[in-house]
Structures are given as C-alpha cells and as structure tokens.
C-alpha cells in the first residue's frame, strides 16, 4: 500500500502539511517537519511557512495572535506623538514576549536585521506541500 | 536528551543547529517524548514497519497545546506539546504509548 507522499512522488524534503480546504484564508497550522516546527499560514490566499522559533528566545511564534500594529508619528513642531493602528491581520505576535513579525514577509518589526526563516509552499492535487 | 551521536543524527539535525545558532538561540535538541526518546527515531521505525506517513500537527495553533498525531493524514489521537527551558519540543507521552497508539491503528 503506497502512502500519499509516495503517490505524489514527493522528494525527501517535501511534506504534505494539510489539504487545501483545511487552510482557508486566515487559517494556519503548525506541523513538525524534520525535527523543527513549521507554521503554515494562508494570508490573503497566499501560503506562507515559517519556523516556529521566535528570534528572541525561541518561543512558539507561529501560535501567537495575528493582529495589526501601532505606528507612531512624532510631530517636531507640536511635540506630539500620533499613534495609528494599522496593518490589521498582517502582524504575528510571539506569545512568549510579544515580538512582532510581518506575516507576509517574516520581517521582524522591531529589528530590521531579523527575519524569520521561510519555506517554499505549493499546492498539488489539493495538497499543501512545504519544502524544508 | 536521547543518545544520538553526531554520526547517527539525520541530515536535518545540523541545519536546525545552524538555524538556532544564527538566531543566537539555546542549543537545538530534537523533539522528544517524556521518556527522552527522540520522536524522529520512533516515527521512522514505525513508518517503515507499517509503510505509512506519521505526522504531528497542531490544527488550532494558539487555542491550546493539543497536537494531533496523524497517520496517513488522518488524526488518530491528540497529545500535549510543550517547550522545555531551552525552547525545545517535548510531547507529553512516552515512546511506548506512542508505539501503542500507532500499532492500534493497524490492528483495528
């Protein structure tokens, strides 16, 4: 009896993580692949996959809330700070210490040198496949 | 935890070590069961024995820490998962319990 992985002739580093209908827009799943947890997100119809280790202290980032963020604009004349809520649904927050990441790119919002390791995702015959 | 020497470690182990080092995170160790047996060792053996695909997945991340054990894509039971002090993964069952879980799937 062949497995689904064999039926699709997947390479060693390719993994079926879900069926397409399991991951609607806004949904996510975290799976264990090759000894590391990987979070797979459906963001506006596009799949994104990231390692489930926050760059801060290794927290389970991909399990945190998806929110927006606050951007601050300082007016030098009035010396006032204007706060705007923006990017709703695009910011992933680590549940351990609140580090924020752009879910569309993996970029850390508070440290421009930090970006999450991402993995290619494709769909074949209704299977969502991640390459590690 | 576990007793994988460098020569016996799978190829992805070094990649994970490097990734953790790049992020300046605590030393990587592969996911284990509560009896400190490496998950990948038991999974590989059972996949070969039963010619199946076994996967651990959390379909509701953030809701709780209950993961699913999936055999050929089908959930067969849930298991709690937590992170130890080094941010490494532990599944809250013994390797024996896990073996019994998989065996029961194919004995039914």
gemmi code that builds the backbone of each chain (N, CA, C; Angstrom):
import gemmi

chains = {
    "A": [
        ("UNK", (0.855, -1.193, 0.000), (0.000, 0.000, 0.000), (0.892, 1.245, 0.000)),
        ("UNK", (0.714, 2.132, -0.950), (1.566, 3.317, -1.021), (0.952, 4.421, -0.183)),
        ("UNK", (1.799, 5.316, 0.287), (1.324, 6.468, 1.034), (1.070, 7.613, 0.059)),
        ("UNK", (0.407, 8.655, 0.583), (0.101, 9.789, -0.275), (1.395, 10.438, -0.766)),
        ("UNK", (2.387, 10.469, 0.107), (3.661, 11.069, -0.246), (4.274, 10.312, -1.418)),
        ("UNK", (4.158, 9.006, -1.381), (4.688, 8.179, -2.466), (3.868, 8.381, -3.734)),
        ("UNK", (2.553, 8.488, -3.583), (1.685, 8.666, -4.755), (2.032, 9.947, -5.510)),
        ("UNK", (2.412, 10.994, -4.752), (2.745, 12.263, -5.384), (4.223, 12.342, -5.758)),
        ("UNK", (4.957, 11.302, -5.472), (6.397, 11.260, -5.763), (7.121, 12.462, -5.171)),
        ("UNK", (6.845, 12.732, -3.921), (7.494, 13.873, -3.269), (8.944, 13.548, -2.930)),
        ("UNK", (9.768, 14.583, -2.950), (11.159, 14.424, -2.556), (11.238, 14.281, -1.040)),
        ("UNK", (12.422, 13.902, -0.562), (12.630, 13.685, 0.871), (12.320, 14.928, 1.689)),
        ("UNK", (12.588, 16.098, 1.104), (12.406, 17.341, 1.861), (11.049, 17.998, 1.616)),
        ("UNK", (10.133, 17.271, 0.962), (8.803, 17.819, 0.702), (7.790, 17.116, 1.596)),
        ("UNK", (6.872, 17.915, 2.158), (5.945, 17.362, 3.143), (4.534, 17.883, 2.898)),
        ("UNK", (3.577, 16.971, 2.900), (2.179, 17.389, 2.849), (1.796, 17.827, 4.259)),
        ("UNK", (1.369, 19.084, 4.408), (1.053, 19.576, 5.750), (-0.450, 19.689, 5.978)),
        ("UNK", (-1.215, 19.799, 4.913), (-2.669, 19.934, 5.063), (-3.322, 19.783, 3.687)),
        ("UNK", (-4.616, 19.641, 3.720), (-5.397, 19.720, 2.490), (-5.773, 21.188, 2.281)),
        ("UNK", (-5.925, 21.567, 1.023), (-6.222, 22.960, 0.704), (-7.450, 23.462, 1.452)),
        ("UNK", (-8.483, 22.627, 1.579), (-9.701, 23.094, 2.230), (-9.573, 23.174, 3.757)),
        ("UNK", (-8.471, 22.722, 4.302), (-8.217, 22.855, 5.737), (-7.642, 24.233, 6.062)),
        ("UNK", (-7.076, 24.888, 5.068), (-6.385, 26.162, 5.295), (-7.037, 27.260, 4.466)),
        ("UNK", (-8.178, 27.728, 4.935), (-8.842, 28.847, 4.275), (-8.081, 30.126, 4.604)),
        ("UNK", (-8.431, 31.194, 3.914), (-7.793, 32.482, 4.149), (-7.888, 32.844, 5.630)),
        ("UNK", (-6.749, 33.141, 6.243), (-6.714, 33.484, 7.663), (-6.418, 32.297, 8.569)),
        ("UNK", (-6.460, 31.082, 8.036), (-6.182, 29.883, 8.838), (-4.691, 29.597, 8.880)),
        ("UNK", (-4.304, 28.733, 9.798), (-2.906, 28.324, 9.900), (-2.843, 26.954, 10.556)),
        ("UNK", (-1.707, 26.322, 10.415), (-1.442, 25.039, 11.044), (0.038, 25.008, 11.395)),
        ("UNK", (0.400, 24.325, 12.469), (1.807, 24.144, 12.811), (2.090, 22.648, 12.754)),
        ("UNK", (3.147, 22.279, 12.062), (3.472, 20.859, 11.903), (4.939, 20.628, 12.240)),
        ("UNK", (5.242, 19.406, 12.625), (6.620, 19.024, 12.915), (7.217, 18.428, 11.648)),
        ("UNK", (8.238, 19.106, 11.111), (8.882, 18.659, 9.868), (10.383, 18.597, 10.091)),
        ("UNK", (10.963, 17.422, 9.876), (12.423, 17.298, 10.019), (12.937, 17.937, 11.303)),
        ("UNK", (12.309, 17.565, 12.401), (12.813, 17.979, 13.710), (12.587, 19.422, 14.085)),
        ("UNK", (11.847, 20.156, 13.284), (11.532, 21.532, 13.664), (10.068, 21.809, 13.363)),
        ("UNK", (9.481, 22.664, 14.188), (8.084, 23.034, 13.998), (8.005, 24.134, 12.951)),
        ("UNK", (7.054, 23.999, 12.057), (6.866, 24.981, 10.992), (5.412, 25.424, 10.983)),
        ("UNK", (5.197, 26.734, 11.011), (3.850, 27.281, 10.930), (3.520, 27.612, 9.483)),
        ("UNK", (2.349, 27.184, 9.014), (1.930, 27.445, 7.639), (0.654, 28.285, 7.693)),
        ("UNK", (0.696, 29.422, 7.046), (-0.395, 30.385, 7.095), (-0.990, 30.586, 5.699)),
        ("UNK", (-2.294, 30.813, 5.659), (-2.932, 31.269, 4.430), (-3.203, 32.758, 4.628)),
        ("UNK", (-2.421, 33.590, 3.931), (-2.531, 35.032, 4.078), (-3.071, 35.606, 2.768)),
        ("UNK", (-4.315, 35.986, 2.790), (-4.959, 36.532, 1.590), (-4.790, 35.614, 0.389)),
        ("UNK", (-4.962, 34.336, 0.621), (-4.908, 33.360, -0.463), (-3.509, 32.872, -0.805)),
        ("UNK", (-2.512, 33.418, -0.143), (-1.129, 33.006, -0.408), (-0.602, 32.259, 0.814)),
        ("UNK", (0.088, 31.153, 0.579), (0.614, 30.369, 1.690), (2.002, 30.853, 2.083)),
        ("UNK", (2.197, 30.973, 3.401), (3.494, 31.350, 3.951), (3.870, 30.337, 5.018)),
        ("UNK", (5.140, 29.934, 5.035), (5.593, 28.957, 6.024), (6.835, 29.482, 6.730)),
        ("UNK", (6.836, 29.447, 8.060), (7.943, 29.963, 8.858), (8.288, 28.993, 9.978)),
        ("UNK", (9.563, 29.020, 10.371), (9.988, 28.235, 11.528), (9.299, 28.756, 12.775)),
        ("UNK", (8.870, 27.848, 13.608), (8.130, 28.216, 14.811), (9.075, 28.524, 15.988)),
        ("UNK", (10.124, 29.305, 15.689), (11.063, 29.756, 16.713), (11.182, 31.270, 16.631)),
        ("UNK", (10.737, 31.961, 17.668), (10.925, 33.407, 17.683), (12.416, 33.702, 17.803)),
        ("UNK", (12.870, 34.716, 17.113), (14.293, 35.072, 17.128), (14.739, 35.590, 18.491)),
        ("UNK", (13.795, 35.910, 19.341), (14.126, 36.452, 20.663), (14.656, 35.364, 21.590)),
        ("UNK", (13.773, 34.394, 21.935), (14.203, 33.314, 22.816), (13.623, 31.962, 22.409)),
        ("UNK", (13.260, 31.842, 21.121), (12.827, 30.553, 20.613), (11.385, 30.195, 20.898)),
        ("UNK", (10.581, 31.175, 21.275), (9.187, 30.901, 21.591), (8.399, 30.401, 20.393)),
        ("UNK", (7.221, 29.813, 20.638), (6.378, 29.261, 19.570), (5.624, 30.367, 18.846)),
        ("UNK", (6.383, 31.137, 18.126), (5.889, 32.335, 17.463), (4.625, 32.119, 16.640)),
        ("UNK", (4.603, 31.035, 15.874), (3.512, 30.824, 14.914), (2.180, 30.512, 15.588)),
        ("UNK", (2.190, 30.421, 16.901), (0.968, 30.156, 17.653), (0.420, 31.413, 18.307)),
        ("UNK", (1.116, 32.526, 18.100), (0.676, 33.751, 18.727), (-0.453, 34.434, 17.972)),
        ("UNK", (-1.018, 35.470, 18.573), (-2.117, 36.194, 17.924), (-1.659, 36.920, 16.664)),
        ("UNK", (-2.556, 36.954, 15.700), (-2.323, 37.729, 14.483), (-3.138, 39.003, 14.607)),
        ("UNK", (-2.468, 40.113, 14.594), (-3.132, 41.393, 14.855), (-2.656, 42.432, 13.847)),
        ("UNK", (-2.841, 43.705, 14.217), (-2.195, 44.782, 13.488), (-1.071, 45.290, 14.384)),
        ("UNK", (-0.660, 46.511, 14.135), (0.351, 47.100, 14.978), (0.120, 48.598, 15.063)),
        ("UNK", (0.845, 49.225, 15.978), (0.712, 50.674, 16.145), (1.940, 51.344, 15.554)),
        ("UNK", (1.704, 52.316, 14.705), (2.814, 53.120, 14.190), (2.740, 54.503, 14.807)),
        ("UNK", (3.894, 54.997, 15.192), (3.943, 56.308, 15.849), (4.565, 57.342, 14.917)),
        ("UNK", (3.973, 58.519, 14.927), (4.482, 59.632, 14.107), (4.697, 60.831, 15.025)),
        ("UNK", (5.941, 61.276, 15.154), (6.262, 62.377, 16.048), (6.284, 63.690, 15.281)),
        ("UNK", (5.516, 64.623, 15.775), (5.457, 65.954, 15.161), (6.436, 66.867, 15.905)),
        ("UNK", (7.488, 67.317, 15.211), (8.529, 68.125, 15.871), (8.030, 69.505, 16.268)),
        ("UNK", (7.029, 69.974, 15.586), (6.504, 71.310, 15.888), (5.641, 71.274, 17.138)),
        ("UNK", (4.709, 70.374, 17.145), (3.782, 70.304, 18.279), (4.312, 69.425, 19.406)),
        ("UNK", (5.365, 68.684, 19.124), (5.956, 67.742, 20.088), (4.950, 66.674, 20.512)),
        ("UNK", (4.038, 66.397, 19.614), (3.035, 65.375, 19.912), (3.305, 64.117, 19.101)),
        ("UNK", (2.903, 63.010, 19.697), (3.037, 61.724, 19.016), (1.654, 61.262, 18.589)),
        ("UNK", (1.532, 60.968, 17.322), (0.257, 60.451, 16.822), (0.395, 58.933, 16.633)),
        ("UNK", (-0.521, 58.206, 17.234), (-0.495, 56.742, 17.140), (-1.598, 56.261, 16.211)),
        ("UNK", (-1.208, 55.417, 15.278), (-2.190, 54.887, 14.328), (-2.148, 53.371, 14.325)),
        ("UNK", (-3.307, 52.784, 14.441), (-3.423, 51.320, 14.324), (-3.465, 50.983, 12.837)),
        ("UNK", (-2.610, 50.035, 12.428), (-2.549, 49.730, 11.003), (-2.183, 48.268, 10.802)),
        ("UNK", (-2.178, 47.863, 9.551), (-1.749, 46.531, 9.120), (-2.499, 45.412, 9.851)),
        ("UNK", (-3.787, 45.638, 10.049), (-4.595, 44.646, 10.744), (-4.553, 43.309, 10.006)),
        ("UNK", (-4.318, 42.247, 10.736), (-4.258, 40.912, 10.141), (-2.925, 40.572, 9.503)),
        ("UNK", (-1.956, 41.446, 9.653), (-0.652, 41.193, 8.985), (0.497, 41.041, 9.959)),
        ("UNK", (0.222, 41.120, 11.255), (1.312, 41.101, 12.239), (1.159, 39.895, 13.164)),
        ("UNK", (2.214, 39.105, 13.235), (2.237, 37.908, 14.072), (2.982, 38.246, 15.357)),
        ("UNK", (2.362, 37.958, 16.501), (2.947, 38.294, 17.797), (3.395, 37.035, 18.523)),
        ("UNK", (4.639, 37.008, 18.963), (5.094, 35.833, 19.702), (4.359, 35.774, 21.045)),
        ("UNK", (3.786, 34.617, 21.404), (3.027, 34.517, 22.655), (3.883, 34.587, 23.914)),
        ("UNK", (5.202, 34.438, 23.770), (6.048, 34.480, 24.961), (6.364, 35.910, 25.396)),
        ("UNK", (6.845, 36.756, 24.474), (7.280, 38.094, 24.877), (6.799, 39.207, 23.952)),
        ("UNK", (5.916, 38.818, 23.001), (5.270, 39.852, 22.196), (6.056, 40.386, 21.017)),
        ("UNK", (7.157, 39.757, 20.649), (7.872, 40.247, 19.463), (6.933, 40.157, 18.267)),
        ("UNK", (7.049, 41.161, 17.387), (6.133, 41.264, 16.252), (6.849, 40.999, 14.927)),
        ("UNK", (6.145, 40.315, 14.039), (6.698, 39.999, 12.723), (5.641, 40.258, 11.652)),
        ("UNK", (6.110, 40.746, 10.513), (5.225, 40.905, 9.360), (4.952, 39.508, 8.815)),
        ("UNK", (3.701, 39.103, 8.853), (3.360, 37.740, 8.463), (3.512, 37.533, 6.949)),
        ("UNK", (3.535, 38.599, 6.184), (3.650, 38.450, 4.727), (5.100, 38.272, 4.277)),
        ("UNK", (6.058, 38.682, 5.156), (7.458, 38.610, 4.733), (8.365, 37.924, 5.750)),
        ("UNK", (7.901, 37.804, 6.996), (8.737, 37.246, 8.048), (9.639, 38.284, 8.704)),
        ("UNK", (9.557, 39.518, 8.270), (10.416, 40.573, 8.802), (9.994, 40.950, 10.219)),
        ("UNK", (10.983, 41.028, 11.126), (10.706, 41.457, 12.484), (10.467, 42.968, 12.471)),
        ("UNK", (9.408, 43.414, 13.150), (9.061, 44.835, 13.092), (9.980, 45.697, 13.961)),
        ("UNK", (10.568, 45.105, 14.995), (11.373, 45.920, 15.902), (12.859, 45.799, 15.634)),
        ("UNK", (13.273, 44.876, 14.778), (14.690, 44.730, 14.465), (14.827, 44.405, 12.977)),
        ("UNK", (15.301, 45.366, 12.228), (15.362, 45.194, 10.768), (16.386, 44.144, 10.350)),
        ("UNK", (17.257, 43.732, 11.272), (18.245, 42.698, 10.940), (17.690, 41.293, 11.109)),
        ("UNK", (16.484, 41.214, 11.634), (15.908, 39.903, 11.939), (14.776, 39.572, 10.982)),
        ("UNK", (14.878, 38.390, 10.406), (13.815, 37.915, 9.516), (13.655, 36.419, 9.744)),
        ("UNK", (12.416, 35.963, 9.786), (12.157, 34.550, 10.013), (12.595, 33.710, 8.816)),
        ("UNK", (13.082, 32.523, 9.110), (13.385, 31.572, 8.041), (12.063, 31.098, 7.462)),
        ("UNK", (11.928, 31.220, 6.142), (10.692, 30.802, 5.481), (10.957, 29.609, 4.581)),
        ("UNK", (9.885, 28.950, 4.186), (9.997, 27.758, 3.353), (9.023, 27.855, 2.189)),
        ("UNK", (9.418, 27.332, 1.030), (8.508, 27.358, -0.128), (7.285, 26.485, 0.128)),
        ("UNK", (6.151, 26.979, -0.340), (4.897, 26.238, -0.210), (4.245, 26.157, -1.588)),
        ("UNK", (3.716, 25.012, -1.942), (2.978, 24.862, -3.195), (1.783, 23.967, -2.961)),
        ("UNK", (0.884, 23.989, -3.921), (-0.310, 23.145, -3.840), (-0.302, 22.195, -5.027)),
        ("UNK", (-0.523, 20.931, -4.759), (-0.589, 19.934, -5.825), (-1.724, 18.968, -5.521)),
        ("UNK", (-2.629, 18.880, -6.435), (-3.797, 17.993, -6.287), (-4.508, 18.217, -4.949)),
        ("UNK", (-4.620, 19.476, -4.553), (-5.336, 19.814, -3.330), (-4.527, 19.635, -2.056)),
        ("UNK", (-3.260, 19.255, -2.194), (-2.384, 19.074, -1.034), (-1.461, 20.281, -0.883)),
        ("UNK", (-1.401, 20.812, 0.340), (-0.483, 21.912, 0.622), (0.866, 21.300, 0.996)),
        ("UNK", (1.896, 21.622, 0.221), (3.199, 20.966, 0.363), (4.265, 21.986, 0.722)),
        ("UNK", (5.009, 21.700, 1.783), (6.095, 22.567, 2.233), (7.422, 21.877, 1.954)),
        ("UNK", (8.362, 22.634, 1.427), (9.714, 22.117, 1.198), (10.639, 22.654, 2.280)),
        ("UNK", (11.311, 21.763, 2.981), (12.211, 22.203, 4.063), (13.667, 22.144, 3.628)),
    ],
    "B": [
        ("UNK", (19.434, 14.988, 26.178), (18.317, 14.056, 25.991), (18.644, 13.126, 24.839)),
        ("UNK", (18.104, 11.906, 24.835), (18.351, 10.971, 23.746), (19.826, 10.590, 23.715)),
        ("UNK", (20.180, 9.793, 22.740), (21.577, 9.373, 22.684), (22.093, 9.350, 21.250)),
        ("UNK", (21.580, 10.268, 20.400), (22.059, 10.335, 19.023), (23.464, 10.899, 19.000)),
        ("UNK", (24.432, 10.126, 18.537), (25.761, 10.683, 18.345), (25.735, 11.431, 17.015)),
        ("UNK", (26.714, 12.353, 16.798), (26.719, 13.138, 15.553), (26.653, 12.280, 14.295)),
        ("UNK", (27.282, 11.090, 14.337), (27.287, 10.247, 13.146), (25.922, 9.665, 12.863)),
        ("UNK", (25.089, 9.543, 13.912), (23.785, 8.913, 13.732), (22.684, 9.926, 13.529)),
        ("UNK", (23.018, 11.181, 13.641), (21.996, 12.205, 13.517), (21.557, 12.325, 12.066)),
        ("UNK", (20.235, 12.547, 11.867), (19.754, 12.747, 10.492), (20.331, 14.040, 9.906)),
        ("UNK", (20.233, 14.165, 8.585), (20.871, 15.297, 7.888), (20.284, 16.642, 8.307)),
        ("UNK", (19.023, 16.643, 8.678), (18.396, 17.930, 9.019), (18.826, 18.456, 10.372)),
        ("UNK", (19.455, 17.599, 11.189), (19.839, 17.999, 12.540), (20.797, 19.177, 12.499)),
        ("UNK", (21.814, 19.082, 11.658), (22.809, 20.151, 11.571), (22.154, 21.452, 11.087)),
        ("UNK", (21.222, 21.344, 10.152), (20.524, 22.539, 9.658), (19.808, 23.235, 10.806)),
        ("UNK", (19.168, 22.461, 11.630), (18.445, 23.026, 12.760), (19.407, 23.647, 13.778)),
        ("UNK", (20.511, 22.982, 13.994), (21.531, 23.540, 14.909), (22.028, 24.889, 14.386)),
        ("UNK", (22.288, 24.939, 13.088), (22.805, 26.170, 12.480), (21.778, 27.289, 12.553)),
        ("UNK", (20.538, 26.926, 12.301), (19.485, 27.944, 12.340), (19.360, 28.520, 13.744)),
        ("UNK", (19.404, 27.652, 14.740), (19.314, 28.135, 16.118), (20.519, 29.011, 16.455)),
        ("UNK", (21.697, 28.615, 15.975), (22.912, 29.390, 16.239), (22.834, 30.763, 15.572)),
        ("UNK", (22.306, 30.790, 14.341), (22.167, 32.072, 13.622), (21.287, 33.041, 14.388)),
        ("UNK", (20.276, 32.486, 15.050), (19.351, 33.325, 15.814), (19.818, 33.530, 17.251)),
        ("UNK", (20.983, 32.973, 17.564), (21.537, 33.088, 18.918), (20.576, 32.520, 19.960)),
        ("UNK", (19.956, 31.413, 19.605), (19.003, 30.754, 20.496), (19.703, 29.625, 21.256)),
        ("UNK", (19.065, 29.104, 22.308), (19.655, 27.972, 23.030), (19.931, 26.792, 22.094)),
        ("UNK", (20.827, 25.924, 22.516), (21.244, 24.791, 21.695), (20.058, 23.933, 21.274)),
        ("UNK", (20.076, 23.546, 20.008), (18.991, 22.732, 19.466), (19.088, 21.286, 19.971)),
        ("UNK", (17.925, 20.746, 20.294), (17.803, 19.309, 20.506), (16.501, 18.890, 19.830)),
        ("UNK", (16.518, 17.710, 19.247), (15.345, 17.248, 18.504), (14.191, 16.966, 19.463)),
        ("UNK", (12.952, 17.031, 18.952), (11.788, 16.749, 19.789), (11.854, 15.365, 20.424)),
        ("UNK", (11.383, 15.301, 21.668), (11.423, 14.051, 22.422), (10.060, 13.750, 23.036)),
        ("UNK", (9.908, 12.510, 23.474), (8.787, 12.112, 24.319), (9.217, 12.308, 25.777)),
        ("UNK", (8.290, 12.092, 26.692), (8.609, 12.354, 28.108), (9.652, 11.382, 28.664)),
        ("UNK", (9.875, 10.265, 27.996), (10.938, 9.362, 28.448), (12.260, 9.695, 27.756)),
        ("UNK", (12.311, 10.880, 27.131), (13.524, 11.415, 26.496), (13.965, 10.649, 25.257)),
        ("UNK", (13.092, 9.823, 24.717), (13.368, 9.157, 23.444), (13.077, 10.144, 22.318)),
        ("UNK", (13.961, 10.185, 21.324), (13.738, 11.086, 20.206), (12.527, 10.655, 19.383)),
        ("UNK", (11.689, 11.613, 19.087), (10.475, 11.357, 18.311), (10.816, 10.812, 16.927)),
        ("UNK", (11.784, 11.409, 16.261), (12.058, 11.026, 14.876), (12.530, 9.573, 14.772)),
        ("UNK", (13.215, 9.077, 15.810), (13.702, 7.692, 15.761), (12.513, 6.721, 15.789)),
        ("UNK", (11.577, 6.996, 16.668), (10.427, 6.099, 16.799), (9.525, 6.212, 15.561)),
        ("UNK", (9.336, 7.433, 15.087), (8.485, 7.642, 13.913), (9.064, 6.925, 12.692)),
        ("UNK", (10.346, 7.081, 12.474), (10.982, 6.439, 11.303), (10.790, 4.930, 11.334)),
        ("UNK", (10.997, 4.360, 12.499), (10.877, 2.905, 12.624), (9.446, 2.451, 12.356)),
        ("UNK", (8.492, 3.172, 12.884), (7.093, 2.782, 12.702), (6.620, 3.027, 11.269)),
        ("UNK", (7.092, 4.097, 10.659), (6.717, 4.369, 9.263), (7.224, 3.247, 8.359)),
        ("UNK", (8.393, 2.771, 8.670), (8.942, 1.689, 7.862), (8.198, 0.383, 8.130)),
        ("UNK", (7.901, 0.144, 9.387), (7.224, -1.103, 9.745), (5.832, -1.185, 9.136)),
        ("UNK", (5.109, -0.074, 9.186), (3.721, -0.087, 8.734), (3.525, 0.582, 7.374)),
        ("UNK", (4.642, 1.011, 6.769), (4.587, 1.647, 5.427), (3.522, 2.748, 5.420)),
        ("UNK", (3.726, 3.697, 6.302), (2.753, 4.787, 6.440), (3.479, 6.113, 6.630)),
        ("UNK", (2.711, 7.184, 6.611), (3.227, 8.515, 6.938), (2.678, 8.898, 8.301)),
        ("UNK", (3.542, 9.308, 9.210), (3.133, 9.740, 10.545), (3.531, 11.190, 10.706)),
        ("UNK", (2.624, 11.980, 11.226), (2.908, 13.402, 11.370), (2.319, 13.929, 12.666)),
        ("UNK", (3.006, 14.895, 13.254), (2.492, 15.634, 14.404), (2.077, 17.010, 13.899)),
        ("UNK", (0.849, 17.410, 14.213), (0.360, 18.697, 13.714), (-0.556, 19.359, 14.734)),
        ("UNK", (-0.519, 20.678, 14.752), (-1.435, 21.453, 15.589), (-2.366, 22.225, 14.661)),
        ("UNK", (-3.611, 21.775, 14.478), (-4.519, 22.429, 13.540), (-5.178, 23.686, 14.111)),
        ("UNK", (-5.011, 23.913, 15.415), (-5.590, 25.108, 16.048), (-4.520, 25.805, 16.876)),
        ("UNK", (-3.479, 26.330, 16.237), (-2.382, 26.947, 16.976), (-2.870, 28.097, 17.845)),
        ("UNK", (-2.384, 28.127, 19.067), (-2.747, 29.211, 19.960), (-3.974, 28.932, 20.799)),
        ("UNK", (-4.795, 27.980, 20.382), (-6.018, 27.692, 21.138), (-5.684, 26.913, 22.407)),
        ("UNK", (-4.791, 25.948, 22.244), (-4.340, 25.142, 23.376), (-3.046, 24.478, 22.943)),
        ("UNK", (-2.547, 23.562, 23.711), (-1.304, 22.894, 23.325), (-1.545, 21.470, 22.859)),
        ("UNK", (-2.764, 21.190, 22.421), (-3.094, 19.851, 21.959), (-2.742, 19.680, 20.482)),
        ("UNK", (-1.809, 18.827, 20.237), (-1.419, 18.494, 18.874), (-2.120, 17.201, 18.468)),
        ("UNK", (-2.133, 16.959, 17.161), (-2.701, 15.710, 16.649), (-1.582, 14.797, 16.170)),
        ("UNK", (-1.767, 13.522, 16.399), (-0.907, 12.532, 15.749), (-1.712, 12.052, 14.545)),
        ("UNK", (-1.136, 12.206, 13.353), (-1.848, 11.848, 12.123), (-1.141, 10.679, 11.448)),
        ("UNK", (-1.927, 9.722, 11.049), (-1.391, 8.587, 10.295), (-2.015, 8.640, 8.900)),
        ("UNK", (-1.165, 8.763, 7.894), (-1.634, 8.932, 6.511), (-2.658, 10.067, 6.415)),
        ("UNK", (-2.362, 11.145, 7.145), (-3.191, 12.337, 7.098), (-4.407, 12.306, 7.996)),
        ("UNK", (-4.673, 11.207, 8.635), (-5.877, 11.080, 9.466), (-5.504, 11.162, 10.951)),
        ("UNK", (-6.160, 12.068, 11.703), (-5.855, 12.175, 13.137), (-6.261, 10.894, 13.867)),
        ("UNK", (-5.362, 10.400, 14.749), (-5.687, 9.187, 15.487), (-5.758, 9.422, 16.989)),
        ("UNK", (-5.101, 10.463, 17.461), (-5.247, 10.879, 18.859), (-4.567, 12.233, 19.028)),
        ("UNK", (-4.821, 12.842, 20.174), (-4.166, 14.111, 20.477), (-3.083, 13.883, 21.520)),
        ("UNK", (-2.149, 14.828, 21.576), (-1.070, 14.771, 22.557), (-0.687, 16.198, 22.917)),
        ("UNK", (-0.411, 16.426, 24.195), (0.022, 17.748, 24.636), (1.471, 17.964, 24.216)),
        ("UNK", (1.762, 19.218, 23.831), (3.130, 19.552, 23.487), (3.546, 20.743, 24.321)),
        ("UNK", (4.786, 20.729, 24.822), (5.311, 21.908, 25.496), (6.763, 22.111, 25.126)),
        ("UNK", (7.267, 23.274, 25.485), (8.657, 23.635, 25.217), (9.414, 23.590, 26.543)),
        ("UNK", (10.607, 23.006, 26.508), (11.404, 22.980, 27.733), (12.134, 24.316, 27.917)),
        ("UNK", (13.029, 24.375, 28.911), (13.698, 25.633, 29.230), (14.636, 26.099, 28.115)),
        ("UNK", (14.991, 25.191, 27.197), (15.841, 25.543, 26.056), (15.013, 25.773, 24.798)),
        ("UNK", (13.718, 25.882, 24.953), (12.791, 26.097, 23.829), (12.749, 24.919, 22.871)),
        ("UNK", (13.082, 23.735, 23.369), (12.981, 22.530, 22.548), (11.671, 21.808, 22.855)),
        ("UNK", (11.233, 21.000, 21.916), (9.886, 20.424, 21.950), (9.821, 19.105, 22.707)),
        ("UNK", (8.796, 18.989, 23.560), (8.527, 17.741, 24.278), (7.060, 17.370, 24.051)),
        ("UNK", (6.797, 16.144, 23.666), (5.432, 15.646, 23.554), (5.117, 14.831, 24.802)),
        ("UNK", (3.958, 15.130, 25.372), (3.621, 14.594, 26.689), (3.052, 13.185, 26.601)),
        ("UNK", (3.876, 12.263, 26.186), (3.543, 10.840, 26.210), (4.874, 10.096, 26.131)),
        ("UNK", (4.869, 8.844, 26.551), (6.097, 8.071, 26.448), (6.197, 7.480, 25.042)),
        ("UNK", (7.381, 7.061, 24.679), (7.569, 6.457, 23.365), (6.767, 5.156, 23.262)),
        ("UNK", (6.614, 4.485, 24.375), (5.828, 3.243, 24.377), (4.348, 3.527, 24.098)),
        ("UNK", (3.838, 4.552, 24.730), (2.445, 4.956, 24.478), (2.266, 5.307, 23.006)),
        ("UNK", (3.252, 5.999, 22.451), (3.177, 6.376, 21.051), (3.173, 5.131, 20.156)),
        ("UNK", (4.073, 4.199, 20.445), (4.107, 2.957, 19.655), (2.764, 2.239, 19.718)),
        ("UNK", (2.203, 2.183, 20.909), (0.912, 1.504, 21.070), (-0.182, 2.212, 20.282)),
        ("UNK", (-0.117, 3.549, 20.259), (-1.098, 4.316, 19.504), (-1.064, 3.942, 18.035)),
        ("UNK", (0.128, 3.884, 17.469), (0.265, 3.578, 16.039), (-0.102, 2.123, 15.763)),
        ("UNK", (0.327, 1.246, 16.637), (0.036, -0.177, 16.466), (-1.472, -0.423, 16.442)),
        ("UNK", (-2.175, 0.264, 17.314), (-3.629, 0.084, 17.386), (-4.301, 0.499, 16.085)),
        ("UNK", (-3.749, 1.492, 15.418), (-4.331, 1.946, 14.148), (-4.341, 0.796, 13.148)),
        ("UNK", (-3.286, 0.032, 13.113), (-3.159, -1.011, 12.111), (-3.671, -2.356, 12.598)),
        ("UNK", (-3.927, -2.453, 13.904), (-4.529, -3.690, 14.407), (-6.030, -3.686, 14.261)),
        ("UNK", (-6.610, -2.474, 14.123), (-8.082, -2.355, 14.028), (-8.610, -2.945, 12.723)),
    ],
}
model = gemmi.Model(1)
for chain_id, residues in chains.items():
    chain = gemmi.Chain(chain_id)
    for i, (resn, *xyz) in enumerate(residues, 1):
        res = gemmi.Residue()
        res.name, res.seqid = resn, gemmi.SeqId(i, " ")
        for name, pos in zip(("N", "CA", "C"), xyz):
            atom = gemmi.Atom()
            atom.name, atom.element = name, gemmi.Element(name[0])
            atom.pos, atom.b_iso = gemmi.Position(*pos), 0.0
            res.add_atom(atom)
        chain.add_residue(res)
    model.add_chain(chain)
structure = gemmi.Structure()
structure.add_model(model)
structure.setup_entities()
